[in-house]
Amino acid sequence: MGFGDLKTPAGLKVLNDFLADKSYIEGYVPSQADVAVFDALSGAPPADLCHALRWYNHIKSYQKERGSLPGVKKPLGQYGPAGVEDTTSGAPPANDDEEDDDIDLFGSDEEEDEETKRIKEERLAAYNAKKSKKPALIAKSSILLDVKPWDDETDMAKLEECVRSVELDGLVWGQSKLVPVGYGIKKLQIACVVEDDKVGTDQLEELITAFEDYVQSVDVAAFNKI
């Protein structure tokens, strides 16, 4: 497993493809796996690698809480797609001792240290909570965003792809259309539904404007409670 060399364009392309249908390196919440891969990067991925850049900006927002994220940080060679070897310069190689430290949620009855027990208990609690959660009234809002490009030469199909690559718990993208602004320039008007307790307009604007090669600005054209 691995991403190749994450300090090269080829390695970043592997990471981007890997994240095309994933929000995180492992599981459904930010973890030490995301920290390990984030730390291996030299900086933000380029805008054309929209899945990798979306993930990078999201994990960057957790920098103050990185030490408290769940999981155990493992060598880079234990993350990523199968059949790809990690060759990132400066990354510590995986060895048998580190592999023995992997956490098996439903594993053996061998003696475990306190940290391993704590992590397993947290994961089991989260799993059980998810399974037992009953439907409840959730406050939602319908938002219509105006996403403006830099000029008439901006690839609007790529701009929309970048916008839709933003994935957040409680966010669902809807229909979109291109609206003429003037001088041959068109803006992307795109609808979405958000859960109010999970997603805010400021957060959406920050993540979308991060695609600075395509996006000049984001405005809220309409906001309605559902």
N, C-alpha and C positions, 0 to 999 in steps of 0.2 A: 504493500500500500504506500501511497505518497502522492505528491503533486509534481514530481520532478524538482526543478530548481525554482522556488518561489521568488527568487530575486531576478528572474528573467521573464521576458514576455511569454515564452512558451509555458513556463510554470504557472503564470497568472491565467493563461488561457485554460489550462487544465482546471484550476480553481474555479474559474467562471462557469465552465461547463458542469462541474460538480455541483455548483450552487443553483443551477438553473431551475431545479425543482425542490430545493431545500432552503429553509430559513437559517439553519445552523449547521455546523460541521457534524455534530452528533445530536440526536434527539430533537426536542421541541422547545427547548429553552436555552438561553446562553449558558455556556459552561466553560470549564478549563480547556476543553478541546478548541473552542473558538479563540481563547487567549493564546494558546500555543501557536496556532496558525497565524493569528494577527501579529504576534511578536516576530514571526519569521519574515514578514513583509518589510520591504524597504520604505514603503509609503503607500498612499492610496492608489488603487488600480486605475488605469485610464478610463475615460468615460465610455468608450465603446465596449468595455467589459462590464456591462450594467449590473449583472447579477453579483459579481465580485465587489463592485463599488458599493452597491446597496448594502451588502453584508458588512463591508468594511466600515461604512458610516454608522451602521447600527451598533456594531460591537464597540466602536470608538466611543459611543455615548455611555458605555458601561465602565469606562476607565477608572472611575472612583470606586466602583464596587467590584473590580476584577478579582481581588483577593478572596471575596466571599462567594464568588460564583461556584456552583456545585461541580463535582467531579475531581479527578486527579489528572494533573498535567502530564501527558505522556510524550515520548519522542514523536517527531513529525511523521516518521515512517509508519506510525500506527494509525494515521488518519488518511482520508482521501480514497479515491477509487482503487479497486484491486487491479493488479497488473501494472501499476505505475510505481517506480522506485523513487524514494526521496533522495535528492542530490543537493538540497539547499545548503549553500556554503555556511559554515558555522553551526549547523544543526547537529546536536549530539546523536550518534548512532544508537539505534535500538540494540539492546542486548538481552540475554536470557533472563537476567535478574529483573530488568524492568518489565519484561513480558509477564513474569510471575506476579507482578504487582497489579495486573489488570483486575478490575472488579467485575465479578460475575454476579448479576443481580439474583439469579436463582441457582447459585453455584454450590460448592461443596460445604461440608460441615467443619472444615479445617479452622484452626484458631485464627481469629481476625483481630486486627488492632482496632482501637476505639474510633479512629477516623474512618476506616472502612465500614464499620458498623453504622456510624452516623450517616454516611452517604447512602448506604443501602436503605436505611430507615426513611430518609428523606424521599428517596425515589419511590419507595413502596407507598408512602403516605400520599405523594403527588398522584401516583397511579390510581390508588383507591379513591382519592378525592375526585379525580376526573370521572371514574366509573360511576360513582354514587351521586354525582351532582344532578340535582333535579332541575327541570326547566323553571326558569324564573323570568319575571318581567325585566327586560333589559332596555335601558334608555338608548335610543339610536337617533342618528341625525342623517339627513340626506344633504350632501354637499356638492355643489357644482363649481369646479375649478377652471380658471382661465390660465393656461400655461403659454407664455409668450416666448417665441424663439428670438434669436439675435437678428436675423435678417431673412430675406426671401430665399437664400441659398441653404438654409438649415434643412437637414433631412428630417421631415416631420414624421415619417414612419419610424425612424430610429428614435426620435424624441418620445413618441408615444410608447414605444417598446421600453424605454428607460423608465417612464412614469409608471407603467404597469408592472415593472419589475420590483417596485416598492411593495414589500409584503410585511404586514403587521397583523398581529392578533387583533381581530375586531374590525378589519378593513376589507371591504369587498368593492372592487372596481365595477363600474357599470358602462353604459354606452358613451360614445365620444363622437365628436365631429370637428371638422376644421372650419373656422369662421374667419372670413376676410377681415383684415384690419385696415389695410391700405398700402399702396405702393407695392402691390404684389405679395405682401406678407400676410400669412394666415396664422391664427393662434389655435391651439388645441383646447377645445372645451370638453371636459371629461367629468362624468358624474361618479360619485362613490357613496357608499353607505358605511358609517362608522358607528362603533359602540362608544358612547360618550365617555365612559370611564376608562377606556383603553387608548383611544386615539384622539388627538387634538389637531386643530388646523395648523397651529404653529409647528408641530412635529411634522406634518405632511409637507408644509412649505419648505422646511429645512432639508428634508430628505430629497425632495424633487429638485430644488435649486442646487443640490450638490452635483447634479449632472451639468456642470457649468459650460461644457462645450456646446450644449444644445439649448439650455434653458436660460433665458434672461431674467424672467420673473414669474411669480405665481400669485394670482389674486383669487379671492373667494367671490365668485359671481352670485351665488345663492346659498343660503343655509337654512334648512328647515328641520324641525324636530319631527320624528316619526311617532 
